[in-house]
Amino acid sequence: MSAGLANPSYVLTAARNADHPAERLKISVTVPSDSVTLCALAGEVDHYTAEVFRRRLIGSLGTAAPLVVVDLSKVTFFGVAGLHVLVDARSMLAETRRRMRLVTGPRCVDRLLELAGDLARFETMSNLADAVLDAA
């Protein structure tokens, strides 16, 4: 008999952990050069995970380089809450004359940016290499 069937509390704990924002969205913030701060996401950006995204991205802006690249190429769901985080971060960067560039690709990201119209007019790139190398 499997551990989950023998121990119902294990099944409930595993289910709760799968719903925990840290399990549904992975975020990495690095500084690959003096001119670029990179925030890479993998997973779902929705109402439940957006606050984790906000804390990590906005938290990194105080010491961010002139260009902040947000890599959304491994995002599997991107909701309006995630768009709000990007808009807020872009506003904060603009106050200090810094820029944000998005790496897009997944249909869920591109479609939301398209539907948001002028609100979501971000500088976008189709791949990370171009976004980072063209930082000058």
PyMOL commands that place a pseudoatom at each C-alpha (Angstrom):
pseudoatom trace, name=CA, resn=MET, resi=1, chain=A, elem=C, hetatm=0, pos=[0.000, 0.000, 0.000]
pseudoatom trace, name=CA, resn=SER, resi=2, chain=A, elem=C, hetatm=0, pos=[1.352, 3.452, -0.867]
pseudoatom trace, name=CA, resn=ALA, resi=3, chain=A, elem=C, hetatm=0, pos=[2.311, 5.925, 1.850]
pseudoatom trace, name=CA, resn=GLY, resi=4, chain=A, elem=C, hetatm=0, pos=[-0.509, 8.253, 0.757]
pseudoatom trace, name=CA, resn=LEU, resi=5, chain=A, elem=C, hetatm=0, pos=[-3.203, 5.579, 1.079]
pseudoatom trace, name=CA, resn=ALA, resi=6, chain=A, elem=C, hetatm=0, pos=[-1.901, 4.333, 4.415]
pseudoatom trace, name=CA, resn=ASN, resi=7, chain=A, elem=C, hetatm=0, pos=[-1.701, 7.846, 5.859]
pseudoatom trace, name=CA, resn=PRO, resi=8, chain=A, elem=C, hetatm=0, pos=[-4.558, 10.197, 4.855]
pseudoatom trace, name=CA, resn=SER, resi=9, chain=A, elem=C, hetatm=0, pos=[-2.880, 13.164, 6.563]
pseudoatom trace, name=CA, resn=TYR, resi=10, chain=A, elem=C, hetatm=0, pos=[0.101, 12.725, 4.177]
pseudoatom trace, name=CA, resn=VAL, resi=11, chain=A, elem=C, hetatm=0, pos=[-2.268, 13.151, 1.209]
pseudoatom trace, name=CA, resn=LEU, resi=12, chain=A, elem=C, hetatm=0, pos=[-3.761, 16.308, 2.706]
pseudoatom trace, name=CA, resn=THR, resi=13, chain=A, elem=C, hetatm=0, pos=[-0.338, 17.750, 3.512]
pseudoatom trace, name=CA, resn=ALA, resi=14, chain=A, elem=C, hetatm=0, pos=[0.944, 16.998, 0.009]
pseudoatom trace, name=CA, resn=ALA, resi=15, chain=A, elem=C, hetatm=0, pos=[-2.145, 18.613, -1.509]
pseudoatom trace, name=CA, resn=ARG, resi=16, chain=A, elem=C, hetatm=0, pos=[-1.741, 21.721, 0.668]
pseudoatom trace, name=CA, resn=ASN, resi=17, chain=A, elem=C, hetatm=0, pos=[1.945, 22.017, -0.226]
pseudoatom trace, name=CA, resn=ALA, resi=18, chain=A, elem=C, hetatm=0, pos=[1.136, 21.773, -3.949]
pseudoatom trace, name=CA, resn=ASP, resi=19, chain=A, elem=C, hetatm=0, pos=[-1.159, 24.774, -3.518]
pseudoatom trace, name=CA, resn=HIS, resi=20, chain=A, elem=C, hetatm=0, pos=[1.435, 26.796, -1.597]
pseudoatom trace, name=CA, resn=PRO, resi=21, chain=A, elem=C, hetatm=0, pos=[2.646, 29.771, -3.686]
pseudoatom trace, name=CA, resn=ALA, resi=22, chain=A, elem=C, hetatm=0, pos=[6.299, 28.733, -3.245]
pseudoatom trace, name=CA, resn=GLU, resi=23, chain=A, elem=C, hetatm=0, pos=[5.496, 25.399, -4.900]
pseudoatom trace, name=CA, resn=ARG, resi=24, chain=A, elem=C, hetatm=0, pos=[3.586, 26.936, -7.803]
pseudoatom trace, name=CA, resn=LEU, resi=25, chain=A, elem=C, hetatm=0, pos=[6.013, 29.727, -8.691]
pseudoatom trace, name=CA, resn=LYS, resi=26, chain=A, elem=C, hetatm=0, pos=[9.796, 29.678, -8.655]
pseudoatom trace, name=CA, resn=ILE, resi=27, chain=A, elem=C, hetatm=0, pos=[11.619, 33.006, -8.794]
pseudoatom trace, name=CA, resn=SER, resi=28, chain=A, elem=C, hetatm=0, pos=[15.304, 33.681, -9.203]
pseudoatom trace, name=CA, resn=VAL, resi=29, chain=A, elem=C, hetatm=0, pos=[16.825, 37.160, -8.976]
pseudoatom trace, name=CA, resn=THR, resi=30, chain=A, elem=C, hetatm=0, pos=[20.431, 37.466, -10.139]
pseudoatom trace, name=CA, resn=VAL, resi=31, chain=A, elem=C, hetatm=0, pos=[22.819, 40.167, -11.331]
pseudoatom trace, name=CA, resn=PRO, resi=32, chain=A, elem=C, hetatm=0, pos=[24.632, 38.773, -14.382]
pseudoatom trace, name=CA, resn=SER, resi=33, chain=A, elem=C, hetatm=0, pos=[26.434, 42.090, -15.000]
pseudoatom trace, name=CA, resn=ASP, resi=34, chain=A, elem=C, hetatm=0, pos=[26.721, 45.633, -13.657]
pseudoatom trace, name=CA, resn=SER, resi=35, chain=A, elem=C, hetatm=0, pos=[24.100, 46.768, -16.155]
pseudoatom trace, name=CA, resn=VAL, resi=36, chain=A, elem=C, hetatm=0, pos=[21.475, 44.001, -15.751]
pseudoatom trace, name=CA, resn=THR, resi=37, chain=A, elem=C, hetatm=0, pos=[19.336, 42.580, -12.966]
pseudoatom trace, name=CA, resn=LEU, resi=38, chain=A, elem=C, hetatm=0, pos=[17.554, 39.406, -14.030]
pseudoatom trace, name=CA, resn=CYS, resi=39, chain=A, elem=C, hetatm=0, pos=[14.330, 38.135, -12.480]
pseudoatom trace, name=CA, resn=ALA, resi=40, chain=A, elem=C, hetatm=0, pos=[13.411, 34.710, -13.909]
pseudoatom trace, name=CA, resn=LEU, resi=41, chain=A, elem=C, hetatm=0, pos=[10.059, 33.045, -13.216]
pseudoatom trace, name=CA, resn=ALA, resi=42, chain=A, elem=C, hetatm=0, pos=[8.831, 29.495, -13.738]
pseudoatom trace, name=CA, resn=GLY, resi=43, chain=A, elem=C, hetatm=0, pos=[5.307, 28.345, -12.993]
pseudoatom trace, name=CA, resn=GLU, resi=44, chain=A, elem=C, hetatm=0, pos=[2.021, 30.135, -12.343]
pseudoatom trace, name=CA, resn=VAL, resi=45, chain=A, elem=C, hetatm=0, pos=[1.607, 33.852, -11.711]
pseudoatom trace, name=CA, resn=ASP, resi=46, chain=A, elem=C, hetatm=0, pos=[-1.914, 34.282, -10.361]
pseudoatom trace, name=CA, resn=HIS, resi=47, chain=A, elem=C, hetatm=0, pos=[-3.771, 35.901, -7.481]
pseudoatom trace, name=CA, resn=TYR, resi=48, chain=A, elem=C, hetatm=0, pos=[-2.124, 33.538, -4.984]
pseudoatom trace, name=CA, resn=THR, resi=49, chain=A, elem=C, hetatm=0, pos=[1.461, 33.786, -6.210]
pseudoatom trace, name=CA, resn=ALA, resi=50, chain=A, elem=C, hetatm=0, pos=[1.547, 37.455, -7.268]
pseudoatom trace, name=CA, resn=GLU, resi=51, chain=A, elem=C, hetatm=0, pos=[2.490, 38.673, -3.795]
pseudoatom trace, name=CA, resn=VAL, resi=52, chain=A, elem=C, hetatm=0, pos=[5.540, 36.393, -3.779]
pseudoatom trace, name=CA, resn=PHE, resi=53, chain=A, elem=C, hetatm=0, pos=[6.454, 37.768, -7.212]
pseudoatom trace, name=CA, resn=ARG, resi=54, chain=A, elem=C, hetatm=0, pos=[5.896, 41.350, -6.012]
pseudoatom trace, name=CA, resn=ARG, resi=55, chain=A, elem=C, hetatm=0, pos=[8.103, 40.937, -2.944]
pseudoatom trace, name=CA, resn=ARG, resi=56, chain=A, elem=C, hetatm=0, pos=[10.971, 39.424, -4.918]
pseudoatom trace, name=CA, resn=LEU, resi=57, chain=A, elem=C, hetatm=0, pos=[10.845, 41.804, -7.889]
pseudoatom trace, name=CA, resn=ILE, resi=58, chain=A, elem=C, hetatm=0, pos=[10.063, 45.042, -6.063]
pseudoatom trace, name=CA, resn=GLY, resi=59, chain=A, elem=C, hetatm=0, pos=[12.496, 44.064, -3.307]
pseudoatom trace, name=CA, resn=SER, resi=60, chain=A, elem=C, hetatm=0, pos=[15.300, 43.814, -5.838]
pseudoatom trace, name=CA, resn=LEU, resi=61, chain=A, elem=C, hetatm=0, pos=[14.679, 47.237, -7.390]
pseudoatom trace, name=CA, resn=GLY, resi=62, chain=A, elem=C, hetatm=0, pos=[16.480, 49.205, -4.699]
pseudoatom trace, name=CA, resn=THR, resi=63, chain=A, elem=C, hetatm=0, pos=[19.827, 47.870, -5.855]
pseudoatom trace, name=CA, resn=ALA, resi=64, chain=A, elem=C, hetatm=0, pos=[18.840, 47.039, -9.414]
pseudoatom trace, name=CA, resn=ALA, resi=65, chain=A, elem=C, hetatm=0, pos=[21.033, 47.784, -12.388]
pseudoatom trace, name=CA, resn=PRO, resi=66, chain=A, elem=C, hetatm=0, pos=[19.945, 50.263, -15.096]
pseudoatom trace, name=CA, resn=LEU, resi=67, chain=A, elem=C, hetatm=0, pos=[18.098, 47.440, -16.897]
pseudoatom trace, name=CA, resn=VAL, resi=68, chain=A, elem=C, hetatm=0, pos=[15.815, 44.920, -15.210]
pseudoatom trace, name=CA, resn=VAL, resi=69, chain=A, elem=C, hetatm=0, pos=[15.018, 41.892, -17.357]
pseudoatom trace, name=CA, resn=VAL, resi=70, chain=A, elem=C, hetatm=0, pos=[12.008, 39.826, -16.304]
pseudoatom trace, name=CA, resn=ASP, resi=71, chain=A, elem=C, hetatm=0, pos=[12.137, 36.403, -17.928]
pseudoatom trace, name=CA, resn=LEU, resi=72, chain=A, elem=C, hetatm=0, pos=[8.593, 35.054, -18.321]
pseudoatom trace, name=CA, resn=SER, resi=73, chain=A, elem=C, hetatm=0, pos=[9.517, 32.369, -20.849]
pseudoatom trace, name=CA, resn=LYS, resi=74, chain=A, elem=C, hetatm=0, pos=[8.857, 29.524, -18.386]
pseudoatom trace, name=CA, resn=VAL, resi=75, chain=A, elem=C, hetatm=0, pos=[5.547, 30.844, -17.041]
pseudoatom trace, name=CA, resn=THR, resi=76, chain=A, elem=C, hetatm=0, pos=[2.651, 28.404, -17.449]
pseudoatom trace, name=CA, resn=PHE, resi=77, chain=A, elem=C, hetatm=0, pos=[-0.138, 30.766, -16.338]
pseudoatom trace, name=CA, resn=PHE, resi=78, chain=A, elem=C, hetatm=0, pos=[-0.061, 34.555, -16.211]
pseudoatom trace, name=CA, resn=GLY, resi=79, chain=A, elem=C, hetatm=0, pos=[-2.977, 36.438, -14.690]
pseudoatom trace, name=CA, resn=VAL, resi=80, chain=A, elem=C, hetatm=0, pos=[-3.907, 40.064, -14.189]
pseudoatom trace, name=CA, resn=ALA, resi=81, chain=A, elem=C, hetatm=0, pos=[-2.328, 40.079, -10.722]
pseudoatom trace, name=CA, resn=GLY, resi=82, chain=A, elem=C, hetatm=0, pos=[1.054, 39.412, -12.342]
pseudoatom trace, name=CA, resn=LEU, resi=83, chain=A, elem=C, hetatm=0, pos=[0.470, 42.225, -14.820]
pseudoatom trace, name=CA, resn=HIS, resi=84, chain=A, elem=C, hetatm=0, pos=[-0.156, 44.617, -11.915]
pseudoatom trace, name=CA, resn=VAL, resi=85, chain=A, elem=C, hetatm=0, pos=[3.211, 43.655, -10.418]
pseudoatom trace, name=CA, resn=LEU, resi=86, chain=A, elem=C, hetatm=0, pos=[4.965, 44.415, -13.716]
pseudoatom trace, name=CA, resn=VAL, resi=87, chain=A, elem=C, hetatm=0, pos=[3.197, 47.774, -14.107]
pseudoatom trace, name=CA, resn=ASP, resi=88, chain=A, elem=C, hetatm=0, pos=[4.098, 48.783, -10.537]
pseudoatom trace, name=CA, resn=ALA, resi=89, chain=A, elem=C, hetatm=0, pos=[7.727, 47.751, -11.006]
pseudoatom trace, name=CA, resn=ARG, resi=90, chain=A, elem=C, hetatm=0, pos=[7.942, 49.617, -14.313]
pseudoatom trace, name=CA, resn=SER, resi=91, chain=A, elem=C, hetatm=0, pos=[6.642, 52.779, -12.605]
pseudoatom trace, name=CA, resn=MET, resi=92, chain=A, elem=C, hetatm=0, pos=[9.196, 52.479, -9.827]
pseudoatom trace, name=CA, resn=LEU, resi=93, chain=A, elem=C, hetatm=0, pos=[12.013, 51.998, -12.326]
pseudoatom trace, name=CA, resn=ALA, resi=94, chain=A, elem=C, hetatm=0, pos=[10.874, 54.964, -14.434]
pseudoatom trace, name=CA, resn=GLU, resi=95, chain=A, elem=C, hetatm=0, pos=[11.164, 57.230, -11.375]
pseudoatom trace, name=CA, resn=THR, resi=96, chain=A, elem=C, hetatm=0, pos=[14.903, 56.504, -11.330]
pseudoatom trace, name=CA, resn=ARG, resi=97, chain=A, elem=C, hetatm=0, pos=[15.322, 56.481, -15.135]
pseudoatom trace, name=CA, resn=ARG, resi=98, chain=A, elem=C, hetatm=0, pos=[15.860, 52.746, -15.315]
pseudoatom trace, name=CA, resn=ARG, resi=99, chain=A, elem=C, hetatm=0, pos=[14.245, 50.343, -17.762]
pseudoatom trace, name=CA, resn=MET, resi=100, chain=A, elem=C, hetatm=0, pos=[12.423, 47.044, -17.701]
pseudoatom trace, name=CA, resn=ARG, resi=101, chain=A, elem=C, hetatm=0, pos=[12.498, 44.494, -20.480]
pseudoatom trace, name=CA, resn=LEU, resi=102, chain=A, elem=C, hetatm=0, pos=[10.359, 41.358, -20.623]
pseudoatom trace, name=CA, resn=VAL, resi=103, chain=A, elem=C, hetatm=0, pos=[11.270, 38.038, -22.180]
pseudoatom trace, name=CA, resn=THR, resi=104, chain=A, elem=C, hetatm=0, pos=[7.993, 36.587, -23.365]
pseudoatom trace, name=CA, resn=GLY, resi=105, chain=A, elem=C, hetatm=0, pos=[6.970, 33.566, -25.383]
pseudoatom trace, name=CA, resn=PRO, resi=106, chain=A, elem=C, hetatm=0, pos=[4.232, 31.611, -23.623]
pseudoatom trace, name=CA, resn=ARG, resi=107, chain=A, elem=C, hetatm=0, pos=[0.806, 32.284, -25.103]
pseudoatom trace, name=CA, resn=CYS, resi=108, chain=A, elem=C, hetatm=0, pos=[-0.623, 33.065, -21.651]
pseudoatom trace, name=CA, resn=VAL, resi=109, chain=A, elem=C, hetatm=0, pos=[1.843, 35.965, -21.272]
pseudoatom trace, name=CA, resn=ASP, resi=110, chain=A, elem=C, hetatm=0, pos=[1.597, 37.318, -24.806]
pseudoatom trace, name=CA, resn=ARG, resi=111, chain=A, elem=C, hetatm=0, pos=[-2.198, 37.153, -24.808]
pseudoatom trace, name=CA, resn=LEU, resi=112, chain=A, elem=C, hetatm=0, pos=[-2.572, 39.095, -21.549]
pseudoatom trace, name=CA, resn=LEU, resi=113, chain=A, elem=C, hetatm=0, pos=[-0.116, 41.762, -22.716]
pseudoatom trace, name=CA, resn=GLU, resi=114, chain=A, elem=C, hetatm=0, pos=[-2.066, 42.021, -25.969]
pseudoatom trace, name=CA, resn=LEU, resi=115, chain=A, elem=C, hetatm=0, pos=[-5.423, 42.344, -24.183]
pseudoatom trace, name=CA, resn=ALA, resi=116, chain=A, elem=C, hetatm=0, pos=[-4.082, 44.954, -21.746]
pseudoatom trace, name=CA, resn=GLY, resi=117, chain=A, elem=C, hetatm=0, pos=[-3.213, 47.285, -24.613]
pseudoatom trace, name=CA, resn=ASP, resi=118, chain=A, elem=C, hetatm=0, pos=[-1.469, 50.526, -23.701]
pseudoatom trace, name=CA, resn=LEU, resi=119, chain=A, elem=C, hetatm=0, pos=[-1.256, 49.589, -20.027]
pseudoatom trace, name=CA, resn=ALA, resi=120, chain=A, elem=C, hetatm=0, pos=[1.041, 46.718, -20.985]
pseudoatom trace, name=CA, resn=ARG, resi=121, chain=A, elem=C, hetatm=0, pos=[3.303, 48.459, -23.472]
pseudoatom trace, name=CA, resn=PHE, resi=122, chain=A, elem=C, hetatm=0, pos=[6.549, 46.885, -22.336]
pseudoatom trace, name=CA, resn=GLU, resi=123, chain=A, elem=C, hetatm=0, pos=[9.799, 46.455, -24.164]
pseudoatom trace, name=CA, resn=THR, resi=124, chain=A, elem=C, hetatm=0, pos=[9.731, 42.741, -25.025]
pseudoatom trace, name=CA, resn=MET, resi=125, chain=A, elem=C, hetatm=0, pos=[12.220, 40.282, -26.410]
pseudoatom trace, name=CA, resn=SER, resi=126, chain=A, elem=C, hetatm=0, pos=[11.706, 36.749, -27.629]
pseudoatom trace, name=CA, resn=ASN, resi=127, chain=A, elem=C, hetatm=0, pos=[14.753, 35.267, -25.901]
pseudoatom trace, name=CA, resn=LEU, resi=128, chain=A, elem=C, hetatm=0, pos=[16.862, 35.835, -22.840]
pseudoatom trace, name=CA, resn=ALA, resi=129, chain=A, elem=C, hetatm=0, pos=[20.210, 36.049, -24.629]
pseudoatom trace, name=CA, resn=ASP, resi=130, chain=A, elem=C, hetatm=0, pos=[19.101, 39.029, -26.726]
pseudoatom trace, name=CA, resn=ALA, resi=131, chain=A, elem=C, hetatm=0, pos=[17.482, 40.719, -23.724]
pseudoatom trace, name=CA, resn=VAL, resi=132, chain=A, elem=C, hetatm=0, pos=[20.624, 40.518, -21.601]
pseudoatom trace, name=CA, resn=LEU, resi=133, chain=A, elem=C, hetatm=0, pos=[23.293, 41.012, -24.255]
pseudoatom trace, name=CA, resn=ASP, resi=134, chain=A, elem=C, hetatm=0, pos=[21.620, 44.087, -25.679]
pseudoatom trace, name=CA, resn=ALA, resi=135, chain=A, elem=C, hetatm=0, pos=[21.691, 45.853, -22.322]
pseudoatom trace, name=CA, resn=ALA, resi=136, chain=A, elem=C, hetatm=0, pos=[24.051, 48.630, -23.339]
for i in range(1, 136): cmd.bond("trace and resi %d" % i, "trace and resi %d" % (i + 1))
show_as sticks, trace
zoom trace
